[in-house]
């Protein structure tokens, strides 16, 4: 009878340890599939703030969501842009690729122009040009 108590106690200990672990499916250092390193990200807004850089004057076109996935050794990125104004807006964007040491992993991309109609959303997507690129920044600028 004593061994039944030991087995029951061991089973309860294993169950309690399993319930105490962090919930969710994210790998440490990633949020929404995107690499974040040591940055604290608790929401999509935090991730967008960490990954999007605006050059020049601010535009009404804003990134609202970023999702990442691995495509073999490469990083695949989907970024959702939103124009909530009542007029057509012109913006340009490019991705800056960063290696493990925090340096540029690839040469600077050319600016890609976009035209976003009033009250519209648009998804831009890309795949990293090299497996050395383990992180990125989406750089946007106003063209008006």
N, C-alpha and C positions, 0 to 999 in steps of 0.2 A: 504494500500500500504506500510506503514511503516513496518509492520510485515514481508513482503516479503524480505525487505532488511536485517532484523535481521536474518531470517532463512538462507539467502544466505551467510551472513557474518559468521554465525556459521558453516555452511557446509564448507566454505573455510578454516576456522581455523582448523577444524578437519582434512581436507585433507592435509593442510600444516604440521600439527603435525605428521601425518602418514608418510609423505615423509621425514621428518627430522630424523626419527629413523634410527638406524644402520641397514645396509643391511646384508643379509646372514642368514644362518640357524643355526650357531653355538651357543651353550649355553655358557654364560660367564664362563671362567675357563677351556674351552675345545678348542682343535684345531684338526681338522680331526677326531673328536670323542674321542681323547685322553685327559686325564686330564693334564692340564699345570699349574694350580694354578695362581700365579701372573706373571709367565714367559711371556715375550713378544715373541709371535710366529706369524710371518706374512707369512711364507712359509713352505713348507715341509722340506726344508733344516734346518730351525730353529728348527722344531720339532725333527728331527733326531739328531741334536746337543744336544738338551735338554734331550733326552731319551736314547741315546746310550753311553756306557762307554767302552773304550778299555783298556784292561789290557795287560801288557807286550809290546812287539814290535808291531809296526803298521803292518797291513797286507794290501794287495791290495783288499781284500774282505771288502766291505763297505756296511752298511745299506743305502738304497736309499729312502725308503718309509716306513712309519708306519701308520697303520689305526687301529682304535679301535671302539668297539661297546659294548653295554651292552647286556648281556645274562642273563636276570633276574637280580639278585643282583651281578652277577659276571662280570668281565671285560674281553672281548675277544680281542685279539691282533693279527694282521697280520703284520709281518715285512718282507720286501723284501730285500734280500741281493744280491750283484752284485760282480762278479769276472771279472774285465776287463783286467786281465793279459793274457799272452799267455801260461800259464801253470796251472796245477791243483793245487789248494790250499786247505790246511787243516786248519780248524778253529773249535773252540768250542764256544758255547754260553750258557747262562742261563739267566733267568729273576730274578730280585730281586723285591720282592713285598713290598710296602710301605703303612702304614696305615695313618689315618687322622692326626696323630700327627707327621708324618715324620719318624717314627720308622719302623723297619722291621715287616711286618704283618704275615710273614710265615718263616719257617726255610729255610736255604740256600739250593737252588737246586743243583743237581749234574750237572757237565758240560756235554753238549750234543755235540758230535763231528759231524762235517759236512765235506763233500768232495765236493768242487765246481770245476767243470771242467772249462777249459779255456773259456773266454768270455761267461759266463753263469749267469743266474739269478735263485734265489731260494726263495721261500716263506716259512718262518717258522711261525707257529701259535700256540697259547696257550690260555688257559682260566685261570683266577686267581683261586688259590686253595681255597680261602675263600672270603666271602663278606666284610671282614675287610680290604682287599687290595683295596685301592682306587687309587693307582698310581704304577708305575713300572719303572725299568731301564732294558734295554737290555745290558748285559755285554758280550763282545766278546773278544776272545784272539786267537792269532796265534799259531798253533801247529807245526810249521816247525822249 
